[in-house]
Amino acid sequence: MLKWIIENEYQGLIIREYLKQVQAFSRNVIKAIVHDGGEIYVNGSPKTVRYQLEVGDTLSVTFPKEKKGPFMTPEEIPLSIVYEDEDVLIINKQPHIATIPSNIHPSGTIANGVLFYYENHDIPYTVHIVTRLDRDTSGLLLIAKHRYSHSIMAASQKAGRINRRYHTIVEGHLENKKGSIDAPIGRKEGSIIERTVTATGKPAITHYNVVEESLTHSLLDVHLETGRTHQIRVHFSDLGYPIAGDDLYGASTEVINRQALHCYQLSFVHPLSKERMNFTIPIAHDMVELIHSK
């Protein structure tokens, strides 16, 4: 349940407009509350969204129970939870597991594991992924617990206010040890999975800094200015330095059995408290072993 006390400046607003203008509720979230079993109370009495608020009113909103998608079956899957509150969940995702179900991976995903966790802790929501990671990418994964926090964080992500940093290991040694890659990315012709650098693609900018080098590989610190599908993988492959283990984009899998890409830092403004939150985790163990192996 969410609760607010109405201040002077919001005197006379109807509940619908207060939720939209002041609390950033999307139209779909308000519609779900009204039509799918949510509850709205003012000073303990049930009200409709047309009720006109007065100074000092206590407005409370309860979300309806959320429906799960057809592939969203709870499964007991290990989850490494970094942070949790009533509105967000942050997981340190392991590699070799998809984030959400698909035709290729209909089960055994992080989302299935989160649903199992929700059911066992009486959390009445479904899974709202904010920062999706590829199947073989590890690291910090941001999940909104309910539709309201998801609507706010989706808008924040679209505006570029959710920041992530990655560690990645590429084949070879970059000539420029620090730089930016500005190259548009689009879908590769004839493939539903692969992306490529193409003049007809969407703008994509990647910033990087070489942290460490072995005889054959380089460890990079990377952050994105844009968020295109496979952006880091495509950009470095196009430069001639594919990510180690990423055979989709031309790398060898002999030294590591997945793409050496790890989201180690996550920063965002909390959807309800509005506080800036920052999380950092160590580099993945298999990547440490790789960069120190030669």
URCOR-V211327 format. One record per pair of residues at least 4 apart in sequence whose C-alpha atoms are under 6 Angstrom apart, sorted by the first residue. I is the first residue (numbers start at 0). GAP is how many residues later the second one is. If there is no record, write none. Layout:
<<I;GAP> <I;GAP>>
This chain:
<<0;60> <0;61> <1;58> <1;59> <2;56> <2;57> <3;54> <3;55> <4;51> <4;52> <4;53> <5;49> <5;50> <5;51> <6;48> <7;47> <10;42> <10;43> <10;44> <11;40> <11;41> <12;5> <12;39> <12;40> <13;36> <13;37> <13;38> <13;39> <14;34> <14;35> <14;36> <15;33> <16;4> <17;4> <18;4> <18;6> <19;4> <19;5> <30;4> <31;4> <32;5> <32;30> <35;28> <36;27> <37;24> <37;25> <37;26> <38;22> <38;23> <39;6> <39;7> <39;20> <39;21> <40;4> <40;5> <40;6> <40;18> <40;19> <41;16> <41;17> <42;15> <64;59> <65;59> <65;60> <67;4> <67;58> <71;40> <72;39> <73;38> <73;41> <73;42> <74;37> <74;38> <74;41> <75;37> <75;40> <76;36> <79;11> <79;12> <80;10> <81;8> <81;9> <82;6> <82;7> <83;4> <83;5> <86;58> <87;55> <87;56> <87;57> <88;54> <89;51> <89;52> <90;49> <90;50> <91;47> <91;48> <92;45> <92;46> <93;44> <94;41> <94;42> <94;43> <95;39> <95;40> <96;12> <96;38> <97;11> <97;37> <98;10> <98;11> <99;9> <99;11> <100;4> <100;5> <100;6> <101;4> <117;4> <117;5> <124;21> <127;15> <127;16> <128;14> <129;12> <129;13> <130;10> <130;11> <132;4> <135;122> <136;124> <136;125> <137;124> <138;123> <138;124> <138;125> <139;123> <143;5> <143;6> <148;122> <149;4> <151;119> <152;4> <155;5> <156;4> <156;5> <161;105> <161;106> <162;103> <162;104> <163;101> <163;102> <164;57> <164;58> <164;98> <164;100> <165;55> <165;56> <165;96> <165;97> <165;98> <166;53> <166;54> <166;94> <166;95> <167;51> <167;52> <167;92> <167;93> <168;49> <168;50> <168;74> <168;75> <168;91> <169;47> <169;48> <169;71> <169;72> <169;73> <169;74> <170;46> <170;70> <170;71> <170;73> <171;44> <171;45> <172;45> <176;32> <176;33> <177;30> <177;31> <178;28> <178;29> <179;26> <179;27> <180;24> <180;25> <181;22> <181;23> <182;21> <183;13> <183;14> <183;17> <183;18> <183;19> <183;20> <184;11> <184;12> <184;13> <184;16> <184;17> <185;9> <185;10> <185;15> <186;8> <187;6> <187;7> <187;8> <203;22> <204;20> <204;21> <205;18> <206;15> <206;16> <207;13> <207;14> <208;11> <208;12> <209;10> <210;8> <210;9> <211;6> <211;7> <212;4> <212;5> <213;77> <213;80> <214;79> <229;4> <235;5> <235;6> <236;4> <236;5> <241;9> <243;7> <243;15> <243;16> <244;6> <244;7> <244;8> <244;11> <244;12> <244;13> <244;14> <245;5> <245;13> <246;4> <246;5> <252;4> <263;16> <263;17> <264;14> <264;15> <265;12> <265;13> <266;10> <266;11> <267;8> <267;9> <268;5> <268;6> <268;7> <268;8> <269;4> <269;5> <288;4>>
